[in-house]
Each structure stands twice: as C-alpha cells, then as structure tokens.
Amino acid sequence: MLRRTVTAMATVALAGASVAAQAAPQPAPRLDSSIEESSEELTSTHWVLIVLGGILLVWGIIELTDDDEPESP
C-alpha cells in the first residue's frame, strides 16, 4: 500500500511539474544589435588567428627542415 501511495504521489508531482512548466509565461526574444556586431568581431578575430597559426606552422616547418649547420670536412 505504501508503495502505491508513493508511486501515485510521484506521478502527480511529475505531471504537475510538466503542466506548471507549460503554463509559465515565456519571455519574448530580443534582437540586440550588439550581438550581431560581436559575432562579426569574433569572425574577424577567428580569421586573424587562423592566419597567424598558418604563418607559425610554415615558419616551424622551415626551421625544422632548414640545415643551418655547416658541413664539416
């Protein structure tokens, strides 16, 4: 009997939470211009980091493959 009571209470609680969540007012979405500007800044920063990473990659390959040591006779 206790098990049925606990199961019934849990079922009512889960169903009530679902109904309460649906009945809660949802805030209206806002369109803010600062979001659009910040996303443009992020993309430009993204490209700058990609270019710098590419330059460092090429420089690292050149440093690893370049033979600066003189040939000993």
C-alpha positions as CSV (number, residue, x, y, z in Angstrom):
1,M,0.0,0.0,0.0
2,L,2.8,2.4,0.8
3,R,4.4,1.6,-2.5
4,R,1.3,2.5,-4.4
5,T,0.9,5.8,-2.5
6,V,4.5,6.8,-3.2
7,T,4.1,5.9,-6.9
8,A,0.9,7.9,-7.1
9,M,2.4,10.9,-5.4
10,A,5.4,10.8,-7.8
11,T,3.2,10.5,-10.8
12,V,1.1,13.5,-9.7
13,A,4.3,15.5,-8.9
14,L,5.8,14.8,-12.4
15,A,2.5,15.6,-14.2
16,G,2.1,18.8,-12.1
17,A,5.6,20.0,-12.9
18,S,5.0,19.4,-16.6
19,V,1.8,21.4,-16.5
20,A,3.3,24.2,-14.4
21,A,6.3,24.5,-16.8
22,Q,3.9,24.8,-19.8
23,A,1.8,27.4,-18.1
24,A,4.7,29.7,-17.2
25,P,5.0,32.8,-19.3
26,Q,7.9,32.7,-21.8
27,P,9.9,35.9,-22.2
28,A,9.8,37.4,-25.7
29,P,13.1,37.0,-27.6
30,R,15.0,40.3,-28.1
31,L,17.1,41.2,-31.1
32,D,20.1,43.2,-30.0
33,S,22.4,44.8,-32.4
34,S,25.4,44.3,-30.1
35,I,25.1,40.5,-30.7
36,E,25.4,41.0,-34.4
37,E,28.4,43.2,-34.0
38,S,30.1,40.9,-31.6
39,S,29.7,38.0,-33.9
40,E,31.4,39.9,-36.7
41,E,34.3,40.7,-34.4
42,L,34.5,37.1,-33.5
43,T,34.7,36.0,-37.1
44,S,37.4,38.6,-37.9
45,T,39.4,37.5,-34.8
46,H,38.9,33.9,-35.9
47,W,40.4,34.6,-39.3
48,V,43.4,36.6,-37.8
49,L,44.1,33.6,-35.5
50,I,43.9,31.2,-38.5
51,V,46.4,33.3,-40.5
52,L,48.8,33.6,-37.5
53,G,48.6,29.9,-37.0
54,G,49.3,29.2,-40.6
55,I,52.3,31.6,-40.5
56,L,53.6,29.9,-37.4
57,L,53.1,26.5,-39.0
58,V,55.1,27.4,-42.1
59,W,57.8,29.0,-40.0
60,G,58.1,25.9,-37.8
61,I,58.4,23.6,-40.9
62,I,61.1,25.9,-42.4
63,E,63.0,25.9,-39.1
64,L,62.8,22.1,-38.8
65,T,63.9,21.4,-42.3
66,D,66.4,24.2,-42.8
67,D,70.0,23.0,-42.4
68,D,71.9,25.9,-40.9
69,E,74.9,23.9,-39.6
70,P,77.9,24.0,-41.9
71,E,79.1,20.7,-43.3
72,S,82.3,19.6,-41.6
73,P,85.1,18.3,-43.8
